[in-house]
Amino acid sequence: MAKVCAFFAFVFFVGVAHAQVLRTSRACEGYGLKIDCTGQGVIEVVSANYGRTLSNVCPGAQSSNVKCNNQAKSLEVARKSCSGRSSCLIQATNAVFGDPCVGTYKYLEVQYRCKVPVHVARACEGFNLKIVCDSHEVIEVLNANYGRTLSNICPGAQSSNIKCKNQAKSLVVVRNSCSGKSSCVIQASNAVFGDPCVGTYKYLEVQYQCKSPVRVARACEGSGLKISCNGHGVINVLNANYGRTLSNICPGAQSSNTKCNNQVKSLAVVRNSCSGRSSCGIQATNAVFGDPCVGTYKYLEVQYQCIPQVNVVRACEGSNLKINCNGNGNIKVLQANYGRKLSNVCPGAQSTNINCNNQGKSLAVTQLQCFGKPSCTVAATNAVFGDPCVGTYKYLEVMYSCF
């Protein structure tokens, strides 16, 4: 999440995003579906269905009915559980979604995007604007204007002119000062941006995103490739190719063929070896990846990000929950619920109600006690969180990362 500080600055966050890749995740009936956009933005659920429309997904004796459609309710449940969060977990069960086709073995399918939020920050003329992303993220400036397009921002005697635009120069200045950095400070002044409308009281407006930087690692055929996040999160593999698309990388007598593409298998191999780990090593050899172009001297190229590791901890009602980053930064609470969503966690005589949701208050309380600290302890009690479902034996579940 981005933090913005400015002296006499107006700051807010706008949920806008450029087109993102549409992804599909599935879980068979009785299992949990995890959706994770950590380090890539927040979840935007596009469609969902708990039922069956394909016979070859989660096959079984009761999989012939492929007209089991429950999209309306499924979408409502999935959006409530996941939209706007960096990660979420949904149980693919009749208890959560109802049973749209009794006797059919169902599965949950969710289509979603990882949407990087666009943040907007403003500072009045004569003041400084400071933009700060999390330590593992960098700033990408989308738009900027030092001028005036709204009369109610930084109001004053000289605020009636709302056609004062200076976007081209403003964008160049802000990008030079901020792009690729985790934080930056810019002065909203004529000395920095020039004066596009003399006599008008101006303000600086910047639209930007905080993104995990994409890194590229390469190794020539026959050698090993080491990828490490150096204690700053875990590896998220974006692309990989063991082949050759450039002649000047690992040059040699057999480097003229630059159409050697083996991305599908390469990506599967590298993700299996590296995704979710803090470091990994892979041999760039035909034995590992196969030989996509015999006679060509190949290399392994991997594009990846280091993203925060998401941890989930639980404590039964009446006990204490300890969260600890173990020297790897401070706590960032992503989700919390003091209630019950699973029957097999902290089981007991009063554990049948799995629709006990208290996420709003639970998140606020847990953030207050834990955010920004290296460790914290939270009591899983009604006295702390209130009682969202009287008579149900509850537990506290917290999803967090360290930054």
Contacts in CASP RR format, 6 or more apart in sequence:
PFRMAT RR
TARGET T0000
AUTHOR 0000-0000-0000
METHOD contacts of the structure
MODEL  1
MAKVCAFFAFVFFVGVAHAQVLRTSRACEGYGLKIDCTGQGVIEVVSANY
GRTLSNVCPGAQSSNVKCNNQAKSLEVARKSCSGRSSCLIQATNAVFGDP
CVGTYKYLEVQYRCKVPVHVARACEGFNLKIVCDSHEVIEVLNANYGRTL
SNICPGAQSSNIKCKNQAKSLVVVRNSCSGKSSCVIQASNAVFGDPCVGT
YKYLEVQYQCKSPVRVARACEGSGLKISCNGHGVINVLNANYGRTLSNIC
PGAQSSNTKCNNQVKSLAVVRNSCSGRSSCGIQATNAVFGDPCVGTYKYL
EVQYQCIPQVNVVRACEGSNLKINCNGNGNIKVLQANYGRKLSNVCPGAQ
STNINCNNQGKSLAVTQLQCFGKPSCTVAATNAVFGDPCVGTYKYLEVMY
SCF
1 134 0 8 1.000
1 210 0 8 1.000
1 332 0 8 1.000
2 13 0 8 1.000
2 119 0 8 1.000
2 131 0 8 1.000
2 132 0 8 1.000
2 133 0 8 1.000
2 134 0 8 1.000
2 137 0 8 1.000
2 208 0 8 1.000
2 210 0 8 1.000
3 132 0 8 1.000
3 133 0 8 1.000
4 11 0 8 1.000
4 119 0 8 1.000
4 121 0 8 1.000
4 129 0 8 1.000
4 130 0 8 1.000
4 131 0 8 1.000
4 132 0 8 1.000
5 11 0 8 1.000
5 130 0 8 1.000
5 132 0 8 1.000
6 121 0 8 1.000
6 122 0 8 1.000
6 123 0 8 1.000
6 127 0 8 1.000
6 128 0 8 1.000
6 129 0 8 1.000
6 130 0 8 1.000
7 123 0 8 1.000
7 127 0 8 1.000
7 128 0 8 1.000
8 123 0 8 1.000
8 124 0 8 1.000
8 127 0 8 1.000
8 154 0 8 1.000
9 121 0 8 1.000
9 122 0 8 1.000
9 123 0 8 1.000
9 124 0 8 1.000
9 127 0 8 1.000
9 129 0 8 1.000
10 122 0 8 1.000
10 123 0 8 1.000
10 153 0 8 1.000
10 154 0 8 1.000
11 120 0 8 1.000
11 121 0 8 1.000
11 122 0 8 1.000
12 120 0 8 1.000
13 117 0 8 1.000
13 119 0 8 1.000
13 120 0 8 1.000
14 117 0 8 1.000
14 118 0 8 1.000
14 119 0 8 1.000
14 120 0 8 1.000
14 207 0 8 1.000
15 115 0 8 1.000
15 117 0 8 1.000
15 118 0 8 1.000
16 117 0 8 1.000
16 118 0 8 1.000
17 44 0 8 1.000
17 113 0 8 1.000
17 115 0 8 1.000
17 116 0 8 1.000
17 117 0 8 1.000
17 118 0 8 1.000
18 116 0 8 1.000
20 44 0 8 1.000
20 113 0 8 1.000
20 114 0 8 1.000
20 115 0 8 1.000
20 116 0 8 1.000
21 113 0 8 1.000
21 114 0 8 1.000
22 46 0 8 1.000
22 111 0 8 1.000
22 112 0 8 1.000
22 113 0 8 1.000
23 111 0 8 1.000
23 112 0 8 1.000
23 113 0 8 1.000
23 114 0 8 1.000
24 109 0 8 1.000
24 110 0 8 1.000
24 111 0 8 1.000
25 33 0 8 1.000
25 34 0 8 1.000
25 35 0 8 1.000
25 109 0 8 1.000
25 110 0 8 1.000
25 112 0 8 1.000
26 33 0 8 1.000
26 57 0 8 1.000
26 58 0 8 1.000
26 107 0 8 1.000
26 108 0 8 1.000
26 109 0 8 1.000
26 110 0 8 1.000
27 33 0 8 1.000
27 90 0 8 1.000
27 92 0 8 1.000
27 107 0 8 1.000
27 108 0 8 1.000
28 58 0 8 1.000
28 92 0 8 1.000
28 105 0 8 1.000
28 107 0 8 1.000
29 58 0 8 1.000
29 92 0 8 1.000
29 93 0 8 1.000
29 94 0 8 1.000
29 105 0 8 1.000
29 106 0 8 1.000
29 107 0 8 1.000
29 108 0 8 1.000
30 91 0 8 1.000
30 92 0 8 1.000
30 93 0 8 1.000
31 91 0 8 1.000
31 92 0 8 1.000
32 89 0 8 1.000
32 90 0 8 1.000
32 91 0 8 1.000
32 92 0 8 1.000
32 108 0 8 1.000
33 89 0 8 1.000
33 90 0 8 1.000
33 91 0 8 1.000
33 92 0 8 1.000
33 108 0 8 1.000
33 110 0 8 1.000
34 87 0 8 1.000
34 88 0 8 1.000
34 89 0 8 1.000
35 43 0 8 1.000
35 82 0 8 1.000
35 87 0 8 1.000
35 88 0 8 1.000
35 89 0 8 1.000
35 90 0 8 1.000
35 110 0 8 1.000
35 112 0 8 1.000
36 86 0 8 1.000
36 87 0 8 1.000
36 310 0 8 1.000
37 43 0 8 1.000
37 85 0 8 1.000
37 86 0 8 1.000
37 87 0 8 1.000
37 112 0 8 1.000
37 114 0 8 1.000
37 115 0 8 1.000
38 86 0 8 1.000
38 87 0 8 1.000
38 307 0 8 1.000
38 308 0 8 1.000
38 310 0 8 1.000
38 334 0 8 1.000
38 401 0 8 1.000
39 86 0 8 1.000
39 136 0 8 1.000
39 137 0 8 1.000
39 212 0 8 1.000
39 236 0 8 1.000
39 305 0 8 1.000
39 307 0 8 1.000
39 308 0 8 1.000
40 114 0 8 1.000
40 116 0 8 1.000
40 212 0 8 1.000
40 236 0 8 1.000
40 305 0 8 1.000
40 307 0 8 1.000
41 86 0 8 1.000
41 114 0 8 1.000
41 115 0 8 1.000
41 116 0 8 1.000
41 117 0 8 1.000
42 83 0 8 1.000
42 84 0 8 1.000
42 85 0 8 1.000
42 86 0 8 1.000
42 114 0 8 1.000
42 115 0 8 1.000
42 116 0 8 1.000
42 117 0 8 1.000
43 82 0 8 1.000
43 83 0 8 1.000
43 84 0 8 1.000
43 85 0 8 1.000
43 86 0 8 1.000
43 87 0 8 1.000
43 88 0 8 1.000
43 112 0 8 1.000
43 113 0 8 1.000
43 114 0 8 1.000
43 115 0 8 1.000
44 83 0 8 1.000
44 84 0 8 1.000
44 112 0 8 1.000
44 113 0 8 1.000
44 114 0 8 1.000
44 115 0 8 1.000
45 75 0 8 1.000
45 78 0 8 1.000
45 79 0 8 1.000
45 82 0 8 1.000
45 83 0 8 1.000
45 110 0 8 1.000
45 111 0 8 1.000
45 112 0 8 1.000
46 111 0 8 1.000
46 112 0 8 1.000
46 113 0 8 1.000
47 71 0 8 1.000
47 75 0 8 1.000
47 110 0 8 1.000
47 111 0 8 1.000
48 71 0 8 1.000
48 74 0 8 1.000
48 75 0 8 1.000
48 77 0 8 1.000
48 78 0 8 1.000
48 79 0 8 1.000
48 108 0 8 1.000
48 109 0 8 1.000
48 110 0 8 1.000
48 111 0 8 1.000
49 69 0 8 1.000
49 70 0 8 1.000
49 71 0 8 1.000
49 74 0 8 1.000
49 108 0 8 1.000
49 109 0 8 1.000
50 70 0 8 1.000
50 73 0 8 1.000
50 74 0 8 1.000
50 77 0 8 1.000
50 92 0 8 1.000
50 96 0 8 1.000
50 97 0 8 1.000
50 98 0 8 1.000
50 100 0 8 1.000
50 106 0 8 1.000
50 107 0 8 1.000
50 108 0 8 1.000
50 109 0 8 1.000
51 68 0 8 1.000
51 69 0 8 1.000
51 70 0 8 1.000
51 74 0 8 1.000
51 100 0 8 1.000
51 101 0 8 1.000
51 104 0 8 1.000
51 106 0 8 1.000
51 107 0 8 1.000
51 108 0 8 1.000
52 58 0 8 1.000
52 63 0 8 1.000
52 65 0 8 1.000
52 66 0 8 1.000
52 67 0 8 1.000
52 68 0 8 1.000
52 101 0 8 1.000
52 104 0 8 1.000
52 105 0 8 1.000
52 106 0 8 1.000
52 107 0 8 1.000
53 66 0 8 1.000
53 67 0 8 1.000
53 68 0 8 1.000
53 69 0 8 1.000
53 109 0 8 1.000
54 66 0 8 1.000
55 63 0 8 1.000
55 64 0 8 1.000
55 66 0 8 1.000
57 107 0 8 1.000
57 109 0 8 1.000
58 105 0 8 1.000
58 106 0 8 1.000
58 107 0 8 1.000
60 105 0 8 1.000
61 105 0 8 1.000
62 103 0 8 1.000
62 104 0 8 1.000
62 105 0 8 1.000
63 104 0 8 1.000
63 105 0 8 1.000
65 101 0 8 1.000
65 104 0 8 1.000
68 100 0 8 1.000
68 101 0 8 1.000
68 104 0 8 1.000
68 106 0 8 1.000
69 100 0 8 1.000
70 97 0 8 1.000
70 98 0 8 1.000
70 100 0 8 1.000
70 101 0 8 1.000
73 97 0 8 1.000
73 98 0 8 1.000
73 100 0 8 1.000
74 97 0 8 1.000
74 108 0 8 1.000
77 90 0 8 1.000
77 96 0 8 1.000
77 97 0 8 1.000
78 90 0 8 1.000
78 110 0 8 1.000
81 88 0 8 1.000
81 89 0 8 1.000
81 90 0 8 1.000
82 88 0 8 1.000
82 90 0 8 1.000
82 110 0 8 1.000
82 112 0 8 1.000
84 115 0 8 1.000
85 334 0 8 1.000
85 335 0 8 1.000
86 310 0 8 1.000
86 334 0 8 1.000
87 310 0 8 1.000
87 334 0 8 1.000
87 335 0 8 1.000
87 399 0 8 1.000
88 335 0 8 1.000
89 312 0 8 1.000
90 96 0 8 1.000
90 108 0 8 1.000
90 110 0 8 1.000
91 341 0 8 1.000
91 342 0 8 1.000
91 354 0 8 1.000
92 106 0 8 1.000
92 107 0 8 1.000
92 108 0 8 1.000
95 343 0 8 1.000
95 354 0 8 1.000
95 355 0 8 1.000
96 354 0 8 1.000
96 355 0 8 1.000
97 108 0 8 1.000
100 106 0 8 1.000
116 209 0 8 1.000
116 210 0 8 1.000
116 211 0 8 1.000
117 209 0 8 1.000
118 142 0 8 1.000
118 207 0 8 1.000
118 208 0 8 1.000
118 209 0 8 1.000
119 207 0 8 1.000
119 208 0 8 1.000
119 209 0 8 1.000
119 210 0 8 1.000
120 205 0 8 1.000
120 206 0 8 1.000
120 207 0 8 1.000
121 129 0 8 1.000
121 131 0 8 1.000
121 205 0 8 1.000
121 206 0 8 1.000
121 208 0 8 1.000
122 129 0 8 1.000
122 153 0 8 1.000
122 154 0 8 1.000
122 203 0 8 1.000
122 204 0 8 1.000
122 205 0 8 1.000
122 206 0 8 1.000
123 129 0 8 1.000
123 186 0 8 1.000
123 188 0 8 1.000
123 203 0 8 1.000
123 204 0 8 1.000
124 154 0 8 1.000
124 188 0 8 1.000
124 201 0 8 1.000
124 203 0 8 1.000
125 154 0 8 1.000
125 188 0 8 1.000
125 189 0 8 1.000
125 190 0 8 1.000
125 201 0 8 1.000
125 202 0 8 1.000
125 203 0 8 1.000
125 204 0 8 1.000
126 187 0 8 1.000
126 188 0 8 1.000
126 189 0 8 1.000
127 187 0 8 1.000
127 188 0 8 1.000
128 185 0 8 1.000
128 186 0 8 1.000
128 187 0 8 1.000
128 188 0 8 1.000
129 185 0 8 1.000
129 186 0 8 1.000
129 187 0 8 1.000
129 188 0 8 1.000
129 204 0 8 1.000
129 206 0 8 1.000
130 183 0 8 1.000
130 184 0 8 1.000
130 185 0 8 1.000
131 139 0 8 1.000
131 178 0 8 1.000
131 183 0 8 1.000
131 184 0 8 1.000
131 186 0 8 1.000
131 206 0 8 1.000
131 208 0 8 1.000
132 182 0 8 1.000
132 183 0 8 1.000
133 139 0 8 1.000
133 182 0 8 1.000
133 183 0 8 1.000
133 210 0 8 1.000
134 182 0 8 1.000
134 210 0 8 1.000
134 332 0 8 1.000
134 403 0 8 1.000
135 182 0 8 1.000
135 232 0 8 1.000
135 403 0 8 1.000
136 212 0 8 1.000
136 232 0 8 1.000
136 233 0 8 1.000
136 306 0 8 1.000
136 307 0 8 1.000
136 308 0 8 1.000
136 403 0 8 1.000
137 182 0 8 1.000
137 210 0 8 1.000
137 211 0 8 1.000
137 212 0 8 1.000
137 213 0 8 1.000
138 179 0 8 1.000
138 180 0 8 1.000
138 181 0 8 1.000
138 182 0 8 1.000
138 210 0 8 1.000
138 211 0 8 1.000
138 212 0 8 1.000
138 213 0 8 1.000
139 178 0 8 1.000
139 179 0 8 1.000
139 180 0 8 1.000
139 181 0 8 1.000
139 182 0 8 1.000
139 183 0 8 1.000
139 184 0 8 1.000
139 208 0 8 1.000
139 209 0 8 1.000
139 210 0 8 1.000
140 179 0 8 1.000
140 180 0 8 1.000
140 208 0 8 1.000
140 209 0 8 1.000
140 210 0 8 1.000
140 211 0 8 1.000
141 171 0 8 1.000
141 174 0 8 1.000
141 175 0 8 1.000
141 178 0 8 1.000
141 179 0 8 1.000
141 206 0 8 1.000
141 207 0 8 1.000
141 208 0 8 1.000
142 207 0 8 1.000
142 208 0 8 1.000
142 209 0 8 1.000
143 167 0 8 1.000
143 171 0 8 1.000
143 205 0 8 1.000
143 206 0 8 1.000
143 207 0 8 1.000
144 167 0 8 1.000
144 170 0 8 1.000
144 171 0 8 1.000
144 173 0 8 1.000
144 174 0 8 1.000
144 175 0 8 1.000
144 204 0 8 1.000
144 205 0 8 1.000
144 206 0 8 1.000
144 207 0 8 1.000
145 165 0 8 1.000
145 166 0 8 1.000
145 167 0 8 1.000
145 170 0 8 1.000
145 204 0 8 1.000
145 205 0 8 1.000
146 166 0 8 1.000
146 169 0 8 1.000
146 170 0 8 1.000
146 173 0 8 1.000
146 188 0 8 1.000
146 192 0 8 1.000
146 193 0 8 1.000
146 194 0 8 1.000
146 196 0 8 1.000
146 202 0 8 1.000
146 203 0 8 1.000
146 204 0 8 1.000
146 205 0 8 1.000
147 164 0 8 1.000
147 165 0 8 1.000
147 166 0 8 1.000
147 170 0 8 1.000
147 196 0 8 1.000
147 197 0 8 1.000
147 200 0 8 1.000
147 202 0 8 1.000
147 203 0 8 1.000
147 204 0 8 1.000
147 205 0 8 1.000
148 154 0 8 1.000
148 159 0 8 1.000
148 161 0 8 1.000
148 162 0 8 1.000
148 163 0 8 1.000
148 164 0 8 1.000
148 197 0 8 1.000
148 200 0 8 1.000
148 201 0 8 1.000
148 202 0 8 1.000
148 203 0 8 1.000
149 162 0 8 1.000
149 163 0 8 1.000
149 164 0 8 1.000
149 165 0 8 1.000
149 205 0 8 1.000
150 162 0 8 1.000
151 159 0 8 1.000
151 160 0 8 1.000
151 162 0 8 1.000
153 203 0 8 1.000
153 205 0 8 1.000
154 201 0 8 1.000
154 202 0 8 1.000
154 203 0 8 1.000
156 201 0 8 1.000
157 201 0 8 1.000
158 199 0 8 1.000
158 200 0 8 1.000
158 201 0 8 1.000
159 200 0 8 1.000
159 201 0 8 1.000
161 197 0 8 1.000
161 200 0 8 1.000
164 196 0 8 1.000
164 197 0 8 1.000
164 200 0 8 1.000
164 202 0 8 1.000
165 196 0 8 1.000
166 193 0 8 1.000
166 194 0 8 1.000
166 196 0 8 1.000
169 193 0 8 1.000
169 194 0 8 1.000
169 196 0 8 1.000
170 193 0 8 1.000
170 204 0 8 1.000
173 186 0 8 1.000
173 192 0 8 1.000
173 193 0 8 1.000
174 186 0 8 1.000
174 206 0 8 1.000
177 184 0 8 1.000
177 185 0 8 1.000
177 186 0 8 1.000
178 184 0 8 1.000
178 186 0 8 1.000
178 206 0 8 1.000
178 208 0 8 1.000
180 213 0 8 1.000
186 192 0 8 1.000
186 204 0 8 1.000
186 206 0 8 1.000
188 202 0 8 1.000
188 203 0 8 1.000
188 204 0 8 1.000
193 204 0 8 1.000
196 202 0 8 1.000
212 236 0 8 1.000
212 305 0 8 1.000
212 306 0 8 1.000
212 307 0 8 1.000
213 305 0 8 1.000
214 238 0 8 1.000
214 303 0 8 1.000
214 304 0 8 1.000
214 305 0 8 1.000
215 303 0 8 1.000
215 304 0 8 1.000
215 305 0 8 1.000
215 306 0 8 1.000
216 301 0 8 1.000
216 302 0 8 1.000
216 303 0 8 1.000
217 225 0 8 1.000
217 226 0 8 1.000
217 227 0 8 1.000
217 301 0 8 1.000
217 302 0 8 1.000
217 304 0 8 1.000
218 225 0 8 1.000
218 249 0 8 1.000
218 250 0 8 1.000
218 299 0 8 1.000
218 300 0 8 1.000
218 301 0 8 1.000
218 302 0 8 1.000
219 225 0 8 1.000
219 282 0 8 1.000
219 284 0 8 1.000
219 299 0 8 1.000
219 300 0 8 1.000
220 250 0 8 1.000
220 284 0 8 1.000
220 297 0 8 1.000
220 299 0 8 1.000
221 250 0 8 1.000
221 284 0 8 1.000
221 285 0 8 1.000
221 286 0 8 1.000
221 297 0 8 1.000
221 298 0 8 1.000
221 299 0 8 1.000
221 300 0 8 1.000
222 283 0 8 1.000
222 284 0 8 1.000
222 285 0 8 1.000
223 283 0 8 1.000
223 284 0 8 1.000
224 281 0 8 1.000
224 282 0 8 1.000
224 283 0 8 1.000
224 284 0 8 1.000
224 300 0 8 1.000
225 281 0 8 1.000
225 282 0 8 1.000
225 283 0 8 1.000
225 284 0 8 1.000
225 300 0 8 1.000
225 302 0 8 1.000
226 279 0 8 1.000
226 280 0 8 1.000
226 281 0 8 1.000
227 235 0 8 1.000
227 274 0 8 1.000
227 279 0 8 1.000
227 280 0 8 1.000
227 281 0 8 1.000
227 282 0 8 1.000
227 302 0 8 1.000
227 304 0 8 1.000
228 278 0 8 1.000
228 279 0 8 1.000
228 280 0 8 1.000
229 235 0 8 1.000
229 278 0 8 1.000
229 279 0 8 1.000
229 306 0 8 1.000
230 306 0 8 1.000
231 278 0 8 1.000
231 328 0 8 1.000
232 306 0 8 1.000
233 278 0 8 1.000
233 306 0 8 1.000
233 307 0 8 1.000
233 308 0 8 1.000
233 309 0 8 1.000
233 328 0 8 1.000
233 402 0 8 1.000
234 275 0 8 1.000
234 276 0 8 1.000
234 277 0 8 1.000
234 278 0 8 1.000
234 306 0 8 1.000
234 307 0 8 1.000
234 308 0 8 1.000
234 309 0 8 1.000
235 274 0 8 1.000
235 275 0 8 1.000
235 276 0 8 1.000
235 277 0 8 1.000
235 278 0 8 1.000
235 279 0 8 1.000
235 280 0 8 1.000
235 304 0 8 1.000
235 305 0 8 1.000
235 306 0 8 1.000
236 275 0 8 1.000
236 276 0 8 1.000
236 304 0 8 1.000
236 305 0 8 1.000
236 306 0 8 1.000
236 307 0 8 1.000
237 267 0 8 1.000
237 270 0 8 1.000
237 271 0 8 1.000
237 274 0 8 1.000
237 275 0 8 1.000
237 302 0 8 1.000
237 303 0 8 1.000
237 304 0 8 1.000
238 303 0 8 1.000
238 304 0 8 1.000
238 305 0 8 1.000
239 263 0 8 1.000
239 267 0 8 1.000
239 301 0 8 1.000
239 302 0 8 1.000
239 303 0 8 1.000
240 263 0 8 1.000
240 266 0 8 1.000
240 267 0 8 1.000
240 269 0 8 1.000
240 270 0 8 1.000
240 271 0 8 1.000
240 300 0 8 1.000
240 301 0 8 1.000
240 302 0 8 1.000
240 303 0 8 1.000
241 261 0 8 1.000
241 262 0 8 1.000
241 263 0 8 1.000
241 266 0 8 1.000
241 267 0 8 1.000
241 300 0 8 1.000
241 301 0 8 1.000
242 262 0 8 1.000
242 265 0 8 1.000
242 266 0 8 1.000
242 269 0 8 1.000
242 284 0 8 1.000
242 288 0 8 1.000
242 289 0 8 1.000
242 290 0 8 1.000
242 292 0 8 1.000
242 298 0 8 1.000
242 299 0 8 1.000
242 300 0 8 1.000
243 260 0 8 1.000
243 261 0 8 1.000
243 262 0 8 1.000
243 266 0 8 1.000
243 292 0 8 1.000
243 293 0 8 1.000
243 296 0 8 1.000
243 298 0 8 1.000
243 299 0 8 1.000
243 300 0 8 1.000
244 255 0 8 1.000
244 257 0 8 1.000
244 258 0 8 1.000
244 259 0 8 1.000
244 260 0 8 1.000
244 293 0 8 1.000
244 296 0 8 1.000
244 297 0 8 1.000
244 298 0 8 1.000
244 299 0 8 1.000
245 258 0 8 1.000
245 259 0 8 1.000
245 260 0 8 1.000
245 261 0 8 1.000
245 301 0 8 1.000
246 258 0 8 1.000
247 255 0 8 1.000
247 256 0 8 1.000
247 258 0 8 1.000
249 299 0 8 1.000
249 301 0 8 1.000
250 297 0 8 1.000
250 298 0 8 1.000
250 299 0 8 1.000
252 297 0 8 1.000
253 297 0 8 1.000
254 295 0 8 1.000
254 296 0 8 1.000
254 297 0 8 1.000
255 296 0 8 1.000
255 297 0 8 1.000
257 293 0 8 1.000
257 296 0 8 1.000
260 292 0 8 1.000
260 293 0 8 1.000
260 296 0 8 1.000
260 298 0 8 1.000
261 292 0 8 1.000
262 289 0 8 1.000
262 290 0 8 1.000
262 292 0 8 1.000
262 293 0 8 1.000
265 289 0 8 1.000
265 290 0 8 1.000
265 292 0 8 1.000
266 289 0 8 1.000
266 300 0 8 1.000
269 282 0 8 1.000
269 288 0 8 1.000
269 289 0 8 1.000
270 282 0 8 1.000
270 302 0 8 1.000
273 280 0 8 1.000
273 281 0 8 1.000
273 282 0 8 1.000
274 280 0 8 1.000
274 281 0 8 1.000
274 282 0 8 1.000
274 302 0 8 1.000
274 304 0 8 1.000
276 309 0 8 1.000
278 309 0 8 1.000
282 288 0 8 1.000
282 300 0 8 1.000
282 302 0 8 1.000
284 298 0 8 1.000
284 299 0 8 1.000
284 300 0 8 1.000
289 300 0 8 1.000
292 298 0 8 1.000
308 332 0 8 1.000
308 401 0 8 1.000
308 402 0 8 1.000
308 403 0 8 1.000
309 401 0 8 1.000
309 402 0 8 1.000
310 334 0 8 1.000
310 399 0 8 1.000
310 400 0 8 1.000
310 401 0 8 1.000
311 399 0 8 1.000
311 400 0 8 1.000
311 401 0 8 1.000
311 402 0 8 1.000
312 397 0 8 1.000
312 398 0 8 1.000
312 399 0 8 1.000
313 321 0 8 1.000
313 322 0 8 1.000
313 323 0 8 1.000
313 397 0 8 1.000
313 398 0 8 1.000
313 400 0 8 1.000
314 321 0 8 1.000
314 345 0 8 1.000
314 346 0 8 1.000
314 395 0 8 1.000
314 396 0 8 1.000
314 397 0 8 1.000
314 398 0 8 1.000
315 321 0 8 1.000
315 378 0 8 1.000
315 380 0 8 1.000
315 395 0 8 1.000
315 396 0 8 1.000
316 346 0 8 1.000
316 380 0 8 1.000
316 393 0 8 1.000
316 395 0 8 1.000
317 346 0 8 1.000
317 380 0 8 1.000
317 381 0 8 1.000
317 382 0 8 1.000
317 393 0 8 1.000
317 394 0 8 1.000
317 395 0 8 1.000
317 396 0 8 1.000
318 379 0 8 1.000
318 380 0 8 1.000
318 381 0 8 1.000
319 379 0 8 1.000
319 380 0 8 1.000
320 377 0 8 1.000
320 378 0 8 1.000
320 379 0 8 1.000
320 380 0 8 1.000
321 377 0 8 1.000
321 378 0 8 1.000
321 379 0 8 1.000
321 380 0 8 1.000
321 396 0 8 1.000
321 398 0 8 1.000
322 375 0 8 1.000
322 376 0 8 1.000
322 377 0 8 1.000
323 331 0 8 1.000
323 370 0 8 1.000
323 375 0 8 1.000
323 376 0 8 1.000
323 377 0 8 1.000
323 378 0 8 1.000
323 398 0 8 1.000
323 400 0 8 1.000
324 374 0 8 1.000
324 375 0 8 1.000
325 331 0 8 1.000
325 374 0 8 1.000
325 375 0 8 1.000
325 402 0 8 1.000
327 374 0 8 1.000
327 402 0 8 1.000
328 402 0 8 1.000
329 374 0 8 1.000
329 402 0 8 1.000
329 403 0 8 1.000
330 371 0 8 1.000
330 372 0 8 1.000
330 373 0 8 1.000
330 374 0 8 1.000
330 402 0 8 1.000
330 403 0 8 1.000
331 370 0 8 1.000
331 371 0 8 1.000
331 372 0 8 1.000
331 373 0 8 1.000
331 374 0 8 1.000
331 375 0 8 1.000
331 376 0 8 1.000
331 400 0 8 1.000
331 402 0 8 1.000
332 371 0 8 1.000
332 372 0 8 1.000
332 400 0 8 1.000
332 401 0 8 1.000
332 402 0 8 1.000
332 403 0 8 1.000
333 363 0 8 1.000
333 366 0 8 1.000
333 367 0 8 1.000
333 370 0 8 1.000
333 371 0 8 1.000
333 398 0 8 1.000
333 399 0 8 1.000
333 400 0 8 1.000
334 399 0 8 1.000
334 400 0 8 1.000
334 401 0 8 1.000
335 359 0 8 1.000
335 363 0 8 1.000
335 397 0 8 1.000
335 398 0 8 1.000
335 399 0 8 1.000
336 359 0 8 1.000
336 360 0 8 1.000
336 362 0 8 1.000
336 363 0 8 1.000
336 365 0 8 1.000
336 366 0 8 1.000
336 367 0 8 1.000
336 396 0 8 1.000
336 397 0 8 1.000
336 398 0 8 1.000
336 399 0 8 1.000
337 357 0 8 1.000
337 358 0 8 1.000
337 359 0 8 1.000
337 362 0 8 1.000
337 396 0 8 1.000
337 397 0 8 1.000
338 358 0 8 1.000
338 361 0 8 1.000
338 362 0 8 1.000
338 365 0 8 1.000
338 380 0 8 1.000
338 384 0 8 1.000
338 385 0 8 1.000
338 386 0 8 1.000
338 388 0 8 1.000
338 394 0 8 1.000
338 395 0 8 1.000
338 396 0 8 1.000
338 397 0 8 1.000
339 356 0 8 1.000
339 357 0 8 1.000
339 358 0 8 1.000
339 362 0 8 1.000
339 388 0 8 1.000
339 389 0 8 1.000
339 392 0 8 1.000
339 394 0 8 1.000
339 395 0 8 1.000
339 396 0 8 1.000
340 351 0 8 1.000
340 353 0 8 1.000
340 354 0 8 1.000
340 355 0 8 1.000
340 356 0 8 1.000
340 389 0 8 1.000
340 392 0 8 1.000
340 393 0 8 1.000
340 394 0 8 1.000
340 395 0 8 1.000
341 354 0 8 1.000
341 355 0 8 1.000
341 356 0 8 1.000
341 357 0 8 1.000
341 397 0 8 1.000
342 354 0 8 1.000
343 351 0 8 1.000
343 352 0 8 1.000
343 354 0 8 1.000
345 395 0 8 1.000
345 397 0 8 1.000
346 393 0 8 1.000
346 394 0 8 1.000
346 395 0 8 1.000
348 393 0 8 1.000
349 393 0 8 1.000
350 391 0 8 1.000
350 392 0 8 1.000
350 393 0 8 1.000
351 392 0 8 1.000
351 393 0 8 1.000
353 389 0 8 1.000
353 392 0 8 1.000
356 388 0 8 1.000
356 389 0 8 1.000
356 392 0 8 1.000
356 394 0 8 1.000
357 388 0 8 1.000
358 385 0 8 1.000
358 386 0 8 1.000
358 388 0 8 1.000
358 389 0 8 1.000
361 385 0 8 1.000
361 386 0 8 1.000
361 388 0 8 1.000
362 385 0 8 1.000
362 396 0 8 1.000
365 378 0 8 1.000
365 384 0 8 1.000
365 385 0 8 1.000
366 378 0 8 1.000
366 398 0 8 1.000
369 376 0 8 1.000
369 378 0 8 1.000
370 376 0 8 1.000
370 378 0 8 1.000
370 398 0 8 1.000
370 400 0 8 1.000
378 384 0 8 1.000
378 396 0 8 1.000
378 398 0 8 1.000
380 394 0 8 1.000
380 395 0 8 1.000
380 396 0 8 1.000
385 396 0 8 1.000
388 394 0 8 1.000
END
